Amino acid sequence: MLRVKTPEEVLAIIEKEFRPLPGRTELIALEEAPGRVLAEDITAEEYVPDFHRSTVDGYALKAEDSFGCSESIPAILRCTGEVLMGEAADFTLDRGCCCAVPTGGAIPDGADSVVMLEYAEDYGDGTIGIGKSTAPGENLIFRGGDVHPGKIVLEKGRVLNSRDIGALAAMGRVRVPVVKKLRVAVISTGDELVTPEEKPGPGQVRDVNGPMLIALLRTFGGEAVSYGIVKDEEEKLRATVEQALRDCDAVLLSGGSSVGAKDAACRIIESLGELLLHGIAIKPGKPTILGKAGVKPLVGLPGHPVAAWFVTELFVLPLLSRLMGRERESYSLSARLTESVSANHGRAQYQGLRLERKEGELWARPIRSKSGLISSLAGAEGFFAIDRDCEGLPQGAEIQLITGE
């Protein structure tokens, strides 16, 4: 009989037993950094921008020279020149003067605001009429207004996105320190399995978990290493797991995780390290195993594809994030159930869903399926959970949709 842990207890075990792996930093080119995990804080070493910069086309001036002006009573300022894009404003603007500047152009010393072109009129005699007053700092970015030396711009553990790449480029960081990708072994087990390209014979099925887990790991940002299909021969399986431990940072073993006579995953994991748990109070995914050999996790996943997907999404990816020191946030949306859902198993129940919008409101249609039918999740747009102490949810109940991956 399995001695199950709650989902909360499993996540607490992961937090307690595993730490970020040391010595796993590498420098990569900026263009290769999207999707990678930042290995250290990025601190600015220079000002961005390195000059006062206009945010509009217009005229740079001292704000006080425009106070009280209007279209009917404009402030008349002498135009002392023009700053061209990409050139320095190497002069000082005096009281009662202005100069033309483009969007993104430099602002000369002495100016503290910019009036937009549409609120100014060129009289053709070297003077400009200003028809709207400005305030100090209006329509410009001061030197270092974006970034200044010593400012932490990006914190370690962040998964870099396109916006972060833009910030790094602005600071001239063309080499980025990131966490090396985790090498994760994927092993499928079972006498009934054949490869996806094979035609299944009587009693056989194609291996779904292997390709699915590899795709999930690659989407996550890991390096998946496939060890193919291993038949239900304990010594052969043990040798494969031992090899995977030598080669990789973590091992995912799919199938053979229940308590049947031929389900050797638990015995192998326990013999190679420490068994941390066998069984999680969830549906699907109850017969899950977690162990560790040194600092490396060994996970025994259920053979049923839907169960394997949920366990990987809910527990394996947070575990890998822990090893990488990676921030991992999940975002949820509120939606209402299109139909009632029963749940009276004494386990937290996870279920896929599809979304539809009715009269401006988001509705979730539960996907009715068993844990062996992966095609049901192929069109899912997310999933939701029903607490283990809840006997179900009625039609119209508000749920929190989790998108996953």
C-alpha positions in Angstrom: 0.0 0.0 0.0 1.2 3.5 -0.9 1.8 6.0 2.0 0.8 9.0 0.1 1.8 12.7 0.6 -0.4 15.7 -0.1 0.7 18.0 -2.9 1.8 20.6 -0.4 3.9 18.0 1.5 5.6 17.0 -1.8 6.5 20.6 -2.6 7.8 21.0 0.9 10.0 17.9 0.5 11.4 19.3 -2.7 12.2 22.6 -1.0 13.9 20.8 1.9 15.8 18.0 0.1 17.1 19.8 -3.0 19.3 22.9 -3.5 20.5 24.8 -6.6 23.3 22.9 -8.2 26.7 24.7 -7.7 29.2 25.6 -10.4 26.7 25.7 -13.3 27.3 29.1 -14.9 28.2 29.8 -18.5 28.6 32.9 -20.6 26.6 33.0 -23.8 26.0 35.5 -26.6 23.2 37.9 -26.1 21.2 36.5 -29.1 21.3 33.1 -27.5 20.0 34.2 -24.1 16.2 34.3 -24.5 14.6 31.6 -22.4 17.7 31.0 -20.4 18.0 31.4 -16.6 20.1 34.3 -15.4 22.9 33.1 -13.2 23.7 36.3 -11.4 22.3 39.8 -10.8 22.9 42.2 -13.7 24.1 45.6 -12.3 24.5 48.6 -14.5 27.9 50.1 -15.0 27.0 53.2 -16.9 24.2 55.7 -17.4 21.3 54.8 -19.8 20.7 57.1 -21.5 24.1 58.9 -21.1 22.6 62.3 -22.0 19.4 64.2 -21.4 17.1 63.0 -24.2 13.9 64.4 -25.7 10.8 62.1 -26.0 9.1 64.3 -28.7 9.8 66.5 -31.7 9.8 70.0 -30.4 11.8 72.7 -28.7 14.0 72.4 -25.7 13.8 75.3 -23.2 13.8 76.4 -19.6 10.4 75.5 -18.3 10.1 78.8 -16.4 10.3 80.7 -19.7 6.9 79.2 -20.6 5.0 79.7 -17.4 1.7 81.5 -18.0 1.8 81.3 -21.7 -1.1 80.3 -23.9 -2.1 80.2 -27.6 -3.5 83.8 -27.3 -0.5 85.0 -25.3 2.5 82.9 -26.4 6.0 83.1 -24.9 8.4 84.5 -27.5 11.8 82.8 -27.4 14.9 83.2 -29.5 15.8 80.0 -31.4 19.6 79.5 -31.0 19.9 76.5 -33.3 19.0 72.8 -33.8 20.3 69.5 -32.3 20.5 66.8 -35.0 19.8 63.2 -34.2 23.0 61.3 -33.2 24.8 64.6 -32.4 25.9 66.0 -29.0 24.2 69.2 -27.7 27.6 70.8 -27.0 26.3 74.3 -25.9 24.4 75.8 -23.0 20.9 77.2 -23.5 20.4 80.7 -21.9 17.2 82.2 -20.5 14.8 83.3 -23.1 16.1 80.9 -25.7 15.1 77.5 -27.1 16.5 75.1 -29.6 14.9 72.5 -32.0 15.3 68.9 -31.0 14.0 65.6 -32.6 12.5 62.7 -30.7 15.5 60.9 -29.1 17.8 63.9 -29.6 20.1 65.3 -27.0 19.0 68.2 -24.7 21.6 71.0 -24.2 22.6 72.1 -20.7 20.4 74.8 -19.3 17.2 73.2 -20.7 14.9 71.3 -18.4 11.9 70.6 -20.6 10.6 70.2 -24.2 7.5 71.6 -25.7 5.9 69.6 -28.5 6.2 70.9 -32.0 2.4 71.3 -32.4 2.4 73.8 -29.5 5.1 76.0 -31.1 5.1 78.4 -34.0 8.1 79.5 -36.0 7.7 83.2 -36.8 10.5 83.1 -39.4 12.6 85.8 -37.8 14.6 83.6 -35.5 11.9 83.6 -32.8 9.5 80.8 -31.7 6.1 81.3 -30.2 5.3 78.8 -27.4 1.6 78.3 -26.9 1.6 75.9 -24.0 3.5 76.0 -20.7 5.7 73.1 -19.7 6.9 71.8 -16.4 10.5 70.8 -15.5 11.2 67.3 -16.8 8.3 67.3 -19.2 8.8 65.4 -22.5 12.4 64.4 -21.7 14.4 61.6 -20.0 17.2 62.8 -17.8 20.7 61.2 -18.0 20.5 57.9 -16.2 16.7 58.2 -16.0 16.4 54.6 -17.2 19.6 53.1 -15.7 22.4 54.4 -13.5 25.6 52.8 -12.3 25.0 50.4 -9.4 21.4 49.8 -10.2 20.3 46.1 -10.2 18.5 45.8 -13.5 17.8 42.1 -13.6 17.9 39.6 -10.7 19.4 36.1 -10.9 17.0 33.3 -11.4 15.0 35.2 -14.0 14.0 33.5 -17.2 15.2 36.0 -19.8 12.6 37.3 -22.3 12.8 39.7 -25.2 12.3 42.8 -23.0 15.3 41.7 -20.9 17.4 41.3 -24.0 16.6 44.9 -24.9 17.7 46.1 -21.5 21.0 44.1 -21.7 21.6 45.5 -25.2 21.1 49.0 -23.9 23.8 48.4 -21.3 26.2 46.9 -23.7 26.0 43.4 -22.2 26.7 41.2 -25.2 27.8 38.2 -23.1 25.3 37.0 -20.5 25.9 34.7 -17.5 23.3 32.0 -17.5 22.7 28.7 -15.7 23.7 25.7 -17.8 20.8 23.7 -19.0 19.9 20.7 -16.9 20.5 17.3 -18.5 17.4 15.2 -17.7 17.3 11.5 -18.5 14.0 10.2 -19.9 13.4 6.4 -19.6 10.2 4.7 -20.7 9.6 1.2 -19.3 7.2 -1.6 -20.1 6.9 -4.8 -22.1 3.9 -3.4 -23.9 5.7 -0.4 -25.4 6.9 0.1 -29.0 8.4 3.2 -30.5 6.0 5.8 -32.2 7.1 4.7 -35.7 6.3 1.0 -35.1 2.9 -0.6 -35.7 1.7 -2.0 -32.3 1.0 -5.7 -32.2 -1.6 -7.4 -30.0 -1.5 -6.0 -26.4 1.1 -3.3 -27.4 0.9 0.5 -27.4 3.2 3.2 -28.7 5.4 5.0 -26.2 3.7 8.3 -25.5 5.5 9.4 -22.4 9.0 9.5 -23.8 8.3 12.0 -26.6 5.8 13.9 -24.5 8.3 14.4 -21.6 11.1 15.3 -23.9 8.9 18.0 -25.5 7.8 19.2 -22.0 11.5 19.4 -20.8 12.6 21.2 -23.9 9.8 23.7 -23.7 10.8 24.3 -20.0 14.4 25.0 -21.1 16.1 21.7 -20.1 18.2 19.3 -22.2 16.3 16.1 -22.5 18.3 12.9 -23.0 16.3 9.9 -24.2 17.3 6.4 -23.1 14.5 4.8 -25.2 12.3 2.0 -24.1 13.5 -0.5 -21.5 11.5 -3.8 -21.0 10.4 -5.0 -17.6 13.7 -6.6 -16.8 14.9 -5.3 -13.4 18.7 -5.7 -14.0 18.6 -4.1 -17.4 16.5 -1.3 -16.0 18.9 -0.8 -13.1 21.9 -0.6 -15.4 20.1 2.0 -17.6 19.2 4.1 -14.5 22.8 3.9 -13.2 24.1 5.0 -16.6 21.6 7.9 -16.7 22.8 9.0 -13.2 26.3 9.2 -14.5 25.3 11.1 -17.6 22.6 13.5 -16.3 21.5 15.8 -13.6 18.1 14.2 -13.0 16.4 11.0 -14.1 12.7 10.6 -15.0 11.6 7.0 -15.1 8.2 6.5 -16.7 6.1 3.4 -15.8 6.7 0.7 -13.2 5.8 3.0 -10.4 2.9 1.2 -8.8 3.2 -1.8 -6.4 2.9 -4.7 -8.8 5.4 -7.6 -8.7 7.0 -6.4 -12.0 7.0 -2.7 -11.0 10.7 -2.4 -10.2 11.1 1.4 -10.2 10.7 1.8 -6.5 13.2 -1.0 -5.6 15.7 0.4 -8.0 15.4 4.0 -6.8 15.6 2.9 -3.2 18.7 0.8 -3.9 20.5 3.6 -5.7 19.9 6.4 -3.2 17.2 7.6 -0.7 13.5 7.1 -1.2 11.7 10.3 -0.3 8.1 9.4 -1.1 6.0 6.8 -2.9 2.5 8.1 -3.6 0.9 11.5 -3.9 -2.7 12.2 -2.9 -3.7 13.4 -6.4 -5.8 12.1 -9.2 -4.4 11.3 -11.7 -0.8 10.5 -10.6 -1.1 8.7 -7.2 1.7 6.1 -7.7 4.5 8.6 -8.1 8.0 8.0 -6.6 10.6 10.6 -5.6 14.1 9.7 -4.5 17.6 11.1 -4.7 21.1 9.8 -5.4 23.5 12.3 -3.9 22.1 15.6 -5.1 20.4 14.1 -8.2 16.7 13.5 -8.2 15.2 10.2 -9.4 11.5 10.4 -10.3 9.3 7.4 -11.0 6.3 8.7 -13.0 3.1 6.8 -13.6 2.9 5.0 -16.9 -0.5 6.6 -17.9 0.3 9.6 -20.1 -2.2 12.1 -18.6 -1.0 11.2 -15.1 2.7 11.5 -16.1 2.0 14.9 -17.7 0.3 16.3 -14.6 3.0 15.0 -12.2 5.7 16.5 -14.4 3.9 19.8 -14.6 3.0 20.0 -10.9 6.1 18.6 -9.3 8.9 17.8 -11.7 9.2 21.2 -13.2 9.2 22.9 -9.8 11.9 20.4 -8.7 14.1 21.2 -11.8 13.5 24.9 -11.2 14.8 24.4 -7.7 18.0 22.8 -9.0 18.5 25.7 -11.4 17.8 28.4 -8.9 15.1 29.5 -11.4 12.1 31.7 -10.6 8.9 29.9 -11.5 5.6 31.6 -11.4 2.3 30.3 -12.5 -0.5 32.6 -13.6 -4.1 31.8 -13.3 -7.4 33.2 -14.7 -10.8 33.0 -13.3 -13.5 31.1 -15.3 -16.8 29.5 -14.6 -17.6 25.8 -15.2 -20.0 24.9 -18.0 -21.0 21.8 -16.1 -20.7 20.2 -12.7 -17.7 18.0 -11.9 -17.7 15.3 -9.2 -14.6 14.5 -7.1 -14.9 12.2 -4.1 -11.6 10.4 -4.1 -9.9 11.8 -1.0 -7.3 13.2 -3.4 -6.7 16.5 -5.1 -8.2 16.1 -8.6 -6.6 17.8 -11.6 -8.6 18.1 -14.8 -7.9 19.6 -18.2 -10.3 22.1 -19.8 -11.2 24.0 -22.9 -12.2 27.7 -22.8 -15.1 29.5 -24.4 -16.4 33.0 -24.0 -20.1 33.7 -23.5 -21.5 37.3 -23.2 -18.1 38.6 -22.3 -17.5 36.0 -19.6 -14.9 33.2 -19.6 -16.2 29.7 -19.3 -14.3 26.4 -18.8 -15.5 23.2 -20.2 -14.0 20.2 -18.4 -12.4 17.5 -20.5 -13.8 14.1 -19.5 -11.0 11.5 -19.8 -9.1 8.7 -18.1 -5.4 9.0 -17.3 -4.4 6.8 -20.2 -5.9 8.9 -22.9 -3.4 11.5 -23.8 -5.3 12.8 -26.8 -7.8 14.4 -24.5 -5.1 16.8 -23.2 -3.8 17.6 -26.7 -6.5 20.3 -27.2 -6.6 21.5 -23.5 -6.1 25.2 -22.9 -5.2 24.7 -19.2 -6.3 22.8 -16.2 -7.9 23.3 -12.8 -7.7 21.6 -9.4 -10.4 20.4 -7.0 -9.3 20.2 -3.4 -9.1 16.7 -1.8 -11.7 17.7 0.8 -14.2 18.8 -1.8 -16.8 16.4 -3.3 -17.1 18.3 -6.5 -18.0 21.6 -8.1 -21.4 22.7 -9.4 -22.1 24.2 -12.8 -21.3 27.9 -12.8 -18.7 27.5 -10.0 -15.8 29.9 -10.3 -12.4 28.1 -10.8 -8.8 29.2 -11.2 -7.5 28.2 -14.5 -3.8 27.3 -14.7 -2.2 27.4 -18.1 0.8 25.1 -17.5 4.1 24.8 -19.3 
